[in-house]
Amino acid sequence: MTQDDQFLLPGGKLDPDALRLAVEQAADDERPLPTVRFEIARPNLNSRLDRYLTSRVTFMSRNQLQRLVDSGAATVNGRTAKSSTRVKLGDVIELTIPPPPSKEILPERMPLNVLHEDEHILVLNKNADIIVHPARAELSGTLINALAWHFQNASDAGGGLSTLGEDFARPGVVHRLDRHTSGCIVFAKTDEAHWKLARQFELRRVEKRYLALVQGRPEPAAGVIDLPIGPHPSREKGYREKHVVRHDGLGKPSVTIYRTRERYCLSDLGAPEQHFALVELELKTGRTHQIRVHLAHLGHPIVADDMYGGRPLVAGSGSGTKPPPDRSAPATNAIIAHQALHAALLAFDHPITHEHMTFTAPVRADFAAALSHLREFGRTEQFPEDGTLVDLAAALGQ
């Protein structure tokens, strides 16, 4: 690799600080984003473009780079490339790249539901419609911004987040939840707590259980979903963030165990759209959107998960799932605004004291309202608790 690019470090990796400065200067001068140039000087290299770029652009994941390349941001020898394009000795790659996340975390006052805090860890019941940490297009309004304010102004235990992940604006982040998924999430406040917690996650010694309200009647009532998941094959707008079940080389092994806790029917006619179920979910792998993809593939999308075909639960007519005329706008009488998926239980050994800790996060108000509606206006069927861990009474705030 040549070293004639202002953004490259010795060894050929991209310098995020130099790129961040160039992007800021470009924004001030209303210039386009910088283009990074790589020239391959390594003999015997025969690699996919996305794999090669992953080794050079260290602040972006391979999935992020795939989406960037497939949106037309990369050329090889002057021709628009795909993620799967093979690159070799002498090839010249040009990549128009967005800025890395800012390292500066601005404190922002936002409501936090703290389940536990000590000098080593902090456990939250995350609200819906908030992302965990700053990313390319989301540099404020995240949990990390809220925690920065919390530690400065409201924490009785004091301290701050661990420094691990700080270079990528992810200090203290041990695991994540989707923007619209609510529930239990743990952050590390010291480096020792961080790597010890991360090790528990890596060895799958952490117990996580989710609750989801889904459409239809899962049959059988409990089962294992063992289907590989990968990116949606279309790179068109509206599909780039989606994932699907794939039985090709891009599908990664994915296993979800589901157990029905309650079933509801809103009509004596028994029409399919009148049936719903509250299911408890256990993940054996951790793929992007795994629960949402698996349930949708079975024909039981999560209520209000419009990305994967989930319809809103609406009040009034008793039909329960009548979609609004404009799918881009929420139903005016929708009971639940965001996907009905909640990280209800999180259990692990405290990284310093080794005490076993179990946390149950009460579901958010719209989720609770949806369940109350179904119980009030429909027939409710309860199922044995074999293999389940979530205390429904605690999760529903009863």
C-alpha positions as CSV (number, residue, x, y, z in Angstrom):
1,M,0.0,0.0,0.0
2,T,1.3,3.4,-0.9
3,Q,1.6,6.0,1.9
4,D,0.8,9.1,-0.2
5,D,-2.6,9.7,1.3
6,Q,-3.0,12.3,4.1
7,F,-5.4,10.1,5.9
8,L,-3.3,6.9,6.2
9,L,-1.2,5.8,9.1
10,P,2.0,3.7,8.8
11,G,0.8,0.3,8.0
12,G,-2.0,1.5,5.8
13,K,-4.8,1.9,8.3
14,L,-7.1,5.0,8.1
15,D,-6.4,7.8,10.7
16,P,-9.8,8.7,12.1
17,D,-8.5,11.9,13.7
18,A,-7.2,13.2,10.3
19,L,-10.4,12.2,8.6
20,R,-12.5,13.8,11.2
21,L,-10.6,17.1,10.9
22,A,-10.9,17.0,7.1
23,V,-14.6,16.4,7.2
24,E,-15.1,19.3,9.6
25,Q,-13.1,21.5,7.3
26,A,-15.1,20.3,4.3
27,A,-18.3,21.1,6.1
28,D,-17.1,24.6,6.9
29,D,-16.2,25.2,3.3
30,E,-19.3,23.4,1.9
31,R,-17.0,20.9,0.1
32,P,-17.9,17.2,-0.5
33,L,-16.8,14.5,1.9
34,P,-13.1,13.5,1.5
35,T,-12.2,10.5,-0.7
36,V,-9.6,8.1,0.6
37,R,-7.3,6.4,-1.9
38,F,-5.7,3.0,-1.3
39,E,-3.3,1.4,-3.8
40,I,-2.6,-2.3,-3.1
41,A,1.1,-3.2,-3.1
42,R,0.8,-6.5,-1.4
43,P,1.7,-9.5,-3.6
44,N,-0.6,-12.5,-3.8
45,L,-3.6,-10.6,-2.3
46,N,-6.9,-11.8,-3.7
47,S,-9.6,-10.6,-1.3
48,R,-13.1,-9.3,-1.3
49,L,-13.3,-5.5,-1.2
50,D,-15.3,-5.4,2.0
51,R,-12.9,-7.7,3.8
52,Y,-9.9,-5.7,2.6
53,L,-11.5,-2.4,3.7
54,T,-12.4,-3.8,7.1
55,S,-8.6,-4.1,7.8
56,R,-8.1,-0.5,6.9
57,V,-11.1,1.4,8.1
58,T,-11.1,0.3,11.7
59,F,-13.8,2.5,13.1
60,M,-16.5,0.9,10.8
61,S,-17.8,-2.6,11.0
62,R,-17.8,-4.9,8.0
63,N,-21.6,-4.6,7.7
64,Q,-21.3,-0.8,7.8
65,L,-18.7,-0.9,5.0
66,Q,-20.8,-3.3,2.9
67,R,-23.7,-0.8,3.1
68,L,-21.4,2.1,2.2
69,V,-19.8,0.3,-0.8
70,D,-23.1,-1.1,-2.1
71,S,-24.5,2.5,-2.0
72,G,-21.9,3.4,-4.7
73,A,-19.3,5.0,-2.5
74,A,-16.3,2.9,-3.7
75,T,-14.5,2.5,-7.0
76,V,-11.8,0.0,-8.0
77,N,-9.6,1.2,-10.9
78,G,-12.2,3.9,-11.6
79,R,-15.2,1.6,-11.8
80,T,-18.0,1.5,-9.3
81,A,-17.5,-1.6,-7.1
82,K,-19.5,-4.0,-5.0
83,S,-18.7,-5.5,-1.6
84,S,-17.9,-8.8,-3.3
85,T,-15.5,-7.3,-5.9
86,R,-12.1,-9.0,-5.7
87,V,-9.1,-6.8,-5.3
88,K,-5.4,-7.7,-6.0
89,L,-1.9,-6.3,-6.5
90,G,-1.9,-3.0,-8.3
91,D,-5.6,-2.2,-7.8
92,V,-6.5,1.4,-6.8
93,I,-9.4,1.8,-4.5
94,E,-11.1,5.1,-3.9
95,L,-13.7,5.4,-1.1
96,T,-15.8,8.3,-0.1
97,I,-16.3,7.9,3.5
98,P,-18.4,9.6,6.3
99,P,-16.7,10.9,9.4
100,P,-16.0,8.6,12.3
101,P,-18.1,9.2,15.5
102,S,-16.9,12.2,17.5
103,K,-14.8,11.4,20.5
104,E,-16.4,14.3,22.4
105,I,-19.4,13.2,24.5
106,L,-21.6,16.2,25.3
107,P,-23.7,15.8,28.5
108,E,-27.4,16.0,27.9
109,R,-30.1,15.9,30.5
110,M,-32.6,13.1,29.7
111,P,-34.8,10.9,31.9
112,L,-33.0,7.7,33.0
113,N,-34.6,4.7,34.7
114,V,-31.8,3.4,36.9
115,L,-32.3,-0.1,38.2
116,H,-28.9,-0.4,39.9
117,E,-25.7,1.6,40.3
118,D,-22.5,1.1,42.3
119,E,-19.0,2.2,41.8
120,H,-18.4,-0.5,39.1
121,I,-21.6,-0.9,37.0
122,L,-24.8,0.8,36.1
123,V,-28.0,-1.0,35.0
124,L,-30.8,0.9,33.2
125,N,-34.3,0.1,32.0
126,K,-33.8,1.7,28.6
127,N,-36.6,3.7,27.1
128,A,-37.7,3.1,23.5
129,D,-36.7,5.5,20.7
130,I,-33.2,6.2,21.9
131,I,-29.9,4.7,20.6
132,V,-27.2,3.5,23.0
133,H,-24.1,5.4,21.7
134,P,-23.2,8.1,19.1
135,A,-22.8,6.8,15.6
136,R,-22.3,8.4,12.2
137,A,-25.6,10.3,12.0
138,E,-26.5,10.3,15.7
139,L,-23.9,12.3,17.7
140,S,-26.3,13.5,20.4
141,G,-29.5,12.3,22.2
142,T,-28.0,8.9,23.0
143,L,-27.7,7.0,26.3
144,I,-24.0,7.9,26.5
145,N,-24.9,11.6,26.3
146,A,-27.5,11.1,29.1
147,L,-25.1,9.1,31.2
148,A,-22.4,11.9,30.9
149,W,-24.9,14.3,32.5
150,H,-26.0,11.7,35.0
151,F,-22.5,11.2,36.4
152,Q,-21.9,15.0,36.6
153,N,-25.2,15.9,38.3
154,A,-27.3,13.0,39.6
155,S,-25.2,9.9,40.5
156,D,-24.9,9.1,44.2
157,A,-22.1,6.5,43.4
158,G,-20.1,9.0,41.3
159,G,-17.5,8.0,38.8
160,G,-18.0,7.7,35.1
161,L,-17.9,5.2,32.3
162,S,-15.0,2.9,31.5
163,T,-12.4,4.1,29.0
164,L,-12.7,0.9,26.9
165,G,-14.4,1.9,23.6
166,E,-13.7,5.6,24.2
167,D,-12.0,6.0,20.9
168,F,-15.2,5.1,19.1
169,A,-17.6,7.2,21.4
170,R,-18.7,4.0,23.1
171,P,-17.2,4.2,26.6
172,G,-18.6,1.7,29.0
173,V,-20.8,0.0,26.3
174,V,-20.7,-3.8,27.0
175,H,-23.8,-4.7,24.9
176,R,-26.5,-2.9,23.0
177,L,-30.2,-2.8,22.3
178,D,-32.0,-1.6,19.1
179,R,-33.2,2.0,19.1
180,H,-36.9,0.9,19.6
181,T,-36.2,-2.0,22.0
182,S,-36.6,-1.1,25.6
183,G,-35.4,-2.9,28.8
184,C,-32.4,-4.0,30.7
185,I,-28.9,-2.8,29.7
186,V,-25.7,-2.7,31.7
187,F,-22.8,-0.3,31.4
188,A,-19.3,-0.6,33.0
189,K,-17.9,2.3,35.0
190,T,-14.3,0.9,35.3
191,D,-12.0,-0.8,32.8
192,E,-11.8,-3.9,35.0
193,A,-15.5,-4.2,35.3
194,H,-15.8,-3.7,31.5
195,W,-13.5,-6.5,30.4
196,K,-14.8,-8.9,33.0
197,L,-18.4,-8.2,32.0
198,A,-17.5,-8.5,28.3
199,R,-15.9,-11.9,29.1
200,Q,-19.2,-13.1,30.6
201,F,-21.0,-12.0,27.5
202,E,-18.4,-13.7,25.3
203,L,-18.7,-17.0,27.2
204,R,-22.5,-16.7,27.2
205,R,-22.7,-16.7,31.0
206,V,-25.1,-13.8,30.9
207,E,-28.8,-14.6,31.0
208,K,-31.0,-12.4,28.8
209,R,-34.7,-12.8,28.3
210,Y,-37.0,-10.7,26.1
211,L,-40.8,-10.3,25.9
212,A,-42.5,-9.7,22.6
213,L,-46.1,-9.2,21.6
214,V,-46.6,-10.9,18.3
215,Q,-49.3,-11.3,15.7
216,G,-51.0,-14.7,15.4
217,R,-50.9,-17.9,17.3
218,P,-47.4,-19.5,17.4
219,E,-47.6,-23.2,16.8
220,P,-46.3,-25.1,18.6
221,A,-46.5,-22.8,21.6
222,A,-42.8,-23.2,22.3
223,G,-39.9,-24.1,20.0
224,V,-36.5,-23.4,18.7
225,I,-35.9,-21.2,15.6
226,D,-32.6,-22.3,14.0
227,L,-32.3,-20.3,10.8
228,P,-29.3,-18.4,9.5
229,I,-29.6,-14.6,9.2
230,G,-27.8,-12.2,6.9
231,P,-28.3,-8.8,5.2
232,H,-31.2,-8.2,2.9
233,P,-30.1,-8.9,-0.7
234,S,-31.5,-5.6,-1.9
235,R,-29.4,-2.5,-1.4
236,E,-32.2,-0.1,-2.3
237,K,-33.3,2.5,0.1
238,G,-35.6,1.0,2.8
239,Y,-33.9,-2.4,2.6
240,R,-30.3,-1.6,3.5
241,E,-30.9,-1.9,7.3
242,K,-33.0,-5.0,7.0
243,H,-31.9,-8.6,7.6
244,V,-33.5,-11.8,6.4
245,V,-33.2,-15.5,6.7
246,R,-30.5,-16.6,4.2
247,H,-29.3,-20.1,3.3
248,D,-26.2,-18.9,1.4
249,G,-22.7,-17.9,2.4
250,L,-23.9,-14.6,3.9
251,G,-26.3,-16.3,6.3
252,K,-24.8,-16.7,9.8
253,P,-26.0,-19.4,12.3
254,S,-28.8,-17.9,14.5
255,V,-30.8,-19.6,17.2
256,T,-33.8,-18.3,19.1
257,I,-35.9,-20.2,21.7
258,Y,-39.4,-18.9,22.1
259,R,-42.0,-19.8,24.8
260,T,-45.6,-18.5,24.7
261,R,-46.7,-17.0,28.0
262,E,-50.2,-15.8,27.0
263,R,-52.4,-15.9,23.9
264,Y,-55.2,-13.5,23.1
265,C,-58.2,-13.6,20.7
266,L,-60.2,-10.4,20.1
267,S,-63.1,-12.0,18.2
268,D,-65.3,-15.1,18.4
269,L,-64.9,-15.4,14.7
270,G,-61.2,-16.4,15.2
271,A,-59.9,-14.6,12.2
272,P,-56.1,-14.7,12.0
273,E,-55.7,-11.0,12.4
274,Q,-57.6,-11.2,15.8
275,H,-54.9,-13.4,17.4
276,F,-51.9,-12.2,19.4
277,A,-49.4,-13.8,21.7
278,L,-47.0,-12.7,24.4
279,V,-43.8,-14.7,24.0
280,E,-40.6,-15.0,26.1
281,L,-37.5,-15.2,24.0
282,E,-34.0,-16.6,24.8
283,L,-31.1,-15.9,22.4
284,K,-28.4,-18.4,21.8
285,T,-26.7,-16.1,19.2
286,G,-26.7,-12.4,18.9
287,R,-27.3,-11.4,15.3
288,T,-28.6,-8.0,14.2
289,H,-32.4,-7.9,14.5
290,Q,-32.4,-11.6,15.3
291,I,-35.7,-11.8,17.2
292,R,-37.5,-9.5,14.8
293,V,-36.3,-11.5,11.7
294,H,-37.0,-14.9,13.2
295,L,-40.5,-14.1,14.4
296,A,-41.4,-12.4,11.1
297,H,-40.1,-15.4,9.1
298,L,-42.4,-17.6,11.1
299,G,-45.3,-15.4,10.2
300,H,-45.6,-13.8,13.6
301,P,-44.1,-10.3,13.3
302,I,-43.8,-8.2,16.4
303,V,-46.7,-5.7,16.8
304,A,-45.8,-2.2,15.5
305,D,-42.5,-3.4,14.0
306,D,-43.2,-1.9,10.6
307,M,-39.8,-2.8,9.2
308,Y,-40.7,-6.5,9.4
309,G,-44.4,-6.4,8.7
310,G,-45.7,-5.8,12.2
311,R,-49.0,-3.8,12.2
312,P,-49.9,-1.3,15.0
313,L,-52.4,-2.4,17.6
314,V,-55.3,0.1,17.5
315,A,-58.1,0.8,19.8
316,G,-61.8,1.3,19.1
317,S,-63.0,-1.2,16.5
318,G,-61.9,-4.3,18.2
319,S,-60.1,-5.4,15.1
320,G,-56.8,-4.8,16.9
321,T,-54.5,-4.6,13.8
322,K,-56.2,-2.5,11.2
323,P,-53.3,-0.6,9.6
324,P,-53.5,3.2,9.0
325,P,-54.1,4.3,5.4
326,D,-50.6,5.8,5.3
327,R,-48.0,3.3,6.5
328,S,-45.4,6.0,6.7
329,A,-47.5,7.7,9.5
330,P,-48.5,6.2,12.8
331,A,-52.2,5.3,13.4
332,T,-53.9,8.1,15.3
333,N,-55.5,5.6,17.6
334,A,-52.5,3.3,17.9
335,I,-52.1,1.9,21.4
336,I,-48.4,1.1,21.0
337,A,-46.0,3.4,19.1
338,H,-42.8,1.3,18.9
339,Q,-42.1,-2.4,18.3
340,A,-43.4,-4.4,21.2
341,L,-40.1,-5.9,22.1
342,H,-38.6,-5.5,25.6
343,A,-35.5,-6.8,27.3
344,A,-37.2,-7.9,30.4
345,L,-34.5,-9.8,32.3
346,L,-30.8,-9.6,32.6
347,A,-28.7,-11.8,35.0
348,F,-25.0,-12.0,35.5
349,D,-22.3,-12.2,38.1
350,H,-21.1,-8.8,39.4
351,P,-17.7,-8.4,37.8
352,I,-16.0,-7.3,41.0
353,T,-17.9,-8.8,44.0
354,H,-19.0,-11.9,42.0
355,E,-22.5,-11.7,43.5
356,H,-25.1,-13.1,41.2
357,M,-27.5,-10.3,40.1
358,T,-30.8,-10.6,38.4
359,F,-32.7,-7.6,37.1
360,T,-36.3,-7.4,35.8
361,A,-37.2,-4.3,33.9
362,P,-40.9,-3.3,33.9
363,V,-42.3,-2.9,30.4
364,R,-42.9,0.6,29.2
365,A,-46.3,2.3,29.3
366,D,-47.5,1.6,25.7
367,F,-46.5,-2.1,26.0
368,A,-48.4,-2.4,29.2
369,A,-51.4,-0.6,27.7
370,A,-51.4,-3.0,24.7
371,L,-51.5,-6.1,27.0
372,S,-54.2,-4.5,29.1
373,H,-56.3,-3.9,26.0
374,L,-55.9,-7.5,24.8
375,R,-56.7,-8.9,28.2
376,E,-59.8,-6.6,28.6
377,F,-61.3,-7.1,25.2
378,G,-60.2,-10.6,24.3
379,R,-60.0,-14.1,25.6
380,T,-56.8,-14.8,27.4
381,E,-55.1,-18.2,27.5
382,Q,-52.1,-18.7,29.8
383,F,-49.4,-21.3,29.3
384,P,-47.2,-23.4,31.7
385,E,-44.0,-21.6,32.8
386,D,-41.7,-24.5,31.9
387,G,-38.3,-23.0,31.0
388,T,-39.3,-19.4,31.5
389,L,-37.5,-17.0,33.7
390,V,-39.4,-13.7,33.5
391,D,-41.7,-12.9,36.4
392,L,-44.6,-11.5,34.4
393,A,-46.1,-9.8,37.5
394,A,-42.9,-7.9,38.0
395,A,-42.4,-7.2,34.3
396,L,-45.9,-5.8,34.1
397,G,-45.5,-3.8,37.2
398,Q,-48.2,-5.7,39.1
